Amino acid sequence: MRASFVFSEVVTGLRRNITMTIAMIITTAISLALLGGGLLVVRMIDKTQTLYQDKVEVSVYLTNDVSETDPECAAEPCAGLRAALEADPAVEQVDHESRDEAYERFKRIFEAQPELVKLARPEALPASFRIKLVDPERPEVIDQTYGGRPGVESIADQGEFLDRFFGVLNSLRNGTFFVALVMAIAALLLISNTVQLSAFTRRVEVGIMRLVGATRWYTQLPFLLEAVVTGIVGALVAIGLLVVLKVTFIDDVLGGSIQSGVVSSVDGVDILLVAPILLLTALVISGITGYVTLRLYVRT
């Protein structure tokens, strides 16, 4: 089999059906970009969960009068509450955070949003105890033991917030995968139609080749390679779109949250890990679709 002939037939087929080829590349690229985006969200979720798994705390917020009059937690009821927490076998570590310290932490977290920082005032943030539990899966023990005690305004479990936060990210991931599936179906149909159209436009020359002894595999290989080439080009475009997404959205819009440690970043290594998956997916899907189409619908 002459490789030059197969290559020339592939180029001819792609050029002859240029509009279908472009449509297939765009559809494949969008589908794979959405798949890659979903995979990047999965990596972000995994890294963010790792980031928080040792930092999940229960916050015991103190009343306004205690926050205002006892910033050092040296008097009752604050001192007694701290002593009880430190002696509690369910508690691993207790840190007192005054109103001013809470305000400084707020400014560090939202330093990328100066307008929000300007609106906040120290007196709007209560003092609190930040508690790390021996068993982070049982935050309810703090609420049951210390809820309603003098000086306690409210008790908040960071785990509940993180569950909601990761739930939003998981919904975003699932939505992205669903749209990617819909686009993948469209790409499959385009690949199938393009292969059929390409084979139809060259049916006469293929028929002549069969008459002079060419095997079916030899005559069908160029059509199969056309599907594979467009799939790989679509995957490369999708990888480029992911790079653009990282530079224009993740690094820019989420830069402040990443720097403050609210969420984990998506870096170039993540895209490098996702890229082979997209290339392999494009290769397998386009190859199988092209082969099945040739076997079922193209009699050459």
N, C-alpha and C positions, 0 to 999 in steps of 0.2 A: 504494500500500500504506500503510495507516494504522499509524504507529508505535505509537500508543496501544493498538491491538488486539493487536499482536504482543507488546508489553510485558506487557499484562494476561494473555495466554495463557501467557507464560513464568512469571509469578508464580503463576498458577493451577496449572500443572503441577508446579512445585517444591513448592508447599504441599500439593497433593493426594497426592504421593508423598514425604512428608516423611522417612519412615524410610529409604527408598532413597536419597534425596538426601543425608541425613546420613552414611549408610554410604559413599556415593561420595566425599563430601568428605573423610572421615577416611582412607579408603584412598588417595586421590590425594595427600593431604597427607603421609602417611607415606612413600609412594613418592618424592615429590619431595624430602622432607626428607632421605631417605637419599641420593638423587642429589646434592642440594646438599652434604651432608656429605662425600660422596666427592670432589666438586669442591673443597671447602675443604681436604681432605687433600692433593689434588694441588697446590694453591697453597702449602700449608705445606711440602711436599716440595721444590717448586721454590725457595722462598725460603730454606729451610734449606740446600739444596745450594749456592745462591749465597753463603750465609753462610760455608760451610766450604771452598769451592773454592780460596780463597787461603790457607787456614789448615791444610791437611792437612800433618801432620808425621810424621816417624819419630822415635821416642823410643828412645834408647840408655840403658838403666837400668844403673846402676853397682852393684857388689857392696856388701854391707853394711859391710865394713871401710873401703872407700873413702868411702862416704857418711858414715860416722861420724867418721873421722879427718882427712878433707881437705875440709871444707865450701867452701873457696875454690878448689878445684881447682888448687892451686899446686904440688903434688908429683907424682911418678910413682906410679902409671901414668896418673893422670887428666890431668895437664898434657900428656903426650905424646899421649894419645888426642885431646885437644882440638886440638893442633897438627896432627895428621894429618887430622882432620875439616875444619879450616879450610883446609888446603891441597888438599883433594880437589876436583877439578874438577866432580864431580857434585853437590857441596853448595853451596847458595846462601847459607845462613845457619846459624850454630850458636849456641845459647844454653845456657849451663850453668844448671841449676836445683838448688840445694842441697836437702837434706832439709827444712829449715825453710821454704824458699820453696815447696816442693811442698805442705807442710802448709797454708800460708796460701792457696795457690790452691785446695786441696781445700775449705777452709772457705768461700771465696767461692762456689764452684760449688754447694755443698750448704747454703748459709745458710738456705734455706727448710726444711731438715730438721735441726733442732738436735739431735735424738736421735742421728742418724747421726754428726754432728760430735763429739758427746761420746764416742762409742765409739772414734773414731780417735785415734791417737797419732803424733807426728812420727817416732818411730823405726820405725813400720810403713811409712813411705813412703821409697823409695830416692831418692838424688840421680840426676840424669839429664842427658843432652844432648838438647835438642829441636832437631831438624834439619829445615830446609826445603830441599827438593831443587830443583835446576834443572829436572828432569823428574819431576814428582810421580807419573807413571805407571810409574816404575821404582824402587820402594822396595827391591827385592831387592838392589840394589847395595850397600847399607849392610850388610845381613846377611851377604852374601858376603864383604865386605872386612873387617868389624870383628867379626863373630860369633866368639866364643871367645877374643878377645884378653884379656890380663890386665886386670882391673878391670871387665870387661863381664859383667853378670849375664844380661841378656836384651835383645832388640831387638823393639820392637812397632811395627807399621805402623798408624797411625790410619785409613788408607784401608780396611783390612779391617773394622775396627769400624764405620766409616760405611756400608760396603756391607751389613753385616748389619742395621744400624739402619734404613737406607732400605728394605731388603728387608722388614722388619717393617711399615713404613709402607705399602709397596706392597701387601702382603698385606691389610692393613686396608682400604686403598682398594678392592682387587678384591672383597673380601668384602662391603663396603658396596654396591658397584655390583651385585653378584649379587642381594643381597636386594632392592635397589631394582628390579631387573628383574622379580623374582617378584611384588613388590607392584604393579608397573606392569601386569603381565598381569591381576592381580585387579581393578585399577582399570578396565582396558579392558572386562572382562566385565561389571562393574557398570554402566559407562556404557551399554553395549549393552543390557543388561537393562532399565535405567531408561528408555531411549528407547523400547524396545518396549512396556513397561508403560504409559508415558505416552500413547503413540499409541493403545494398545488401549482405555484408559479413556475416550478422547475420540473414538472411532471414529465415533459417531453424528453428532456435531456437525461433524466434519471431512467426513463423507459429504454432509451437507446443504450445506456450503460448496462442495463440488465440483460438486453439482447446480446451484447457482446461478451457476457460472462461475469459481470460484476456481481458480487454477493449482495444480499440485502443489507447486511451489516455495513458494507463499504459505502453503499449509496445513502444509508440513513445516518451515518456518523456525523457528517457536516451539520445536519439539522439538530442533532443532539448537542453538538458543541456550540451551536448558536445559542441555545437555551442556557447552557452552562456559562458561556462568556457574559451574556447579559445579566445573569444572576450574580456573577462575581463582580461585575462593574457596579451593579446596584448595591452590593455589600460594601464596596469601597466608598461609594457616595454616602452610604449610611454611616460609616465610620467617620467620614469627614463632617457629617451633620452632628455627630456626637461631640466631636472636638469643638465645633462652633457653639453647641449648647453649653459646654463646660465654660468656654471663655466668656460668652455673652450673658449667660444666665446664672450659672452656679457660682462662678468667681465674682460676678458683679452683684447680682441681686442677693445672693445668700452669703456674700463675703463677710458681712458683719456677724451673722449668726455663727458662721464657721470659726471666725477668729475668737469669738467669745466662748466657744465650746458648747454652744447649744446643740448643734448638729455636727456630725463628722463630715469631712470634705470628700469630694470625688476628685481624684487626681489622675494624672496620666497613666499610672500603673493600672488603675481600674479599667480604663479604656483599652489598654493593651491586653488585659485579660479577657475583655468582652469581645474584642475584634476577631480573634480566631473562631469564636463561637458563631459570630455572624457570617464569616466567610464559609465555615463548614455547613451552616444551615442553608446558605444560598446555594452552595455546591450540591448538597444532597437533594434539596427540594427541586431545583431547576433540572438536575439530572434525572431524577425519578419521574417528574412530570413530563419531561421531554420523551423519555423512553416509553412510558405508558401511552402517551398520545400517539407515538409512531406505531406501536404495536396494535393499538385498538382502532385507530381512525385512518392511518395512512397506509395504503396498499402500494408500496413501492419496493 
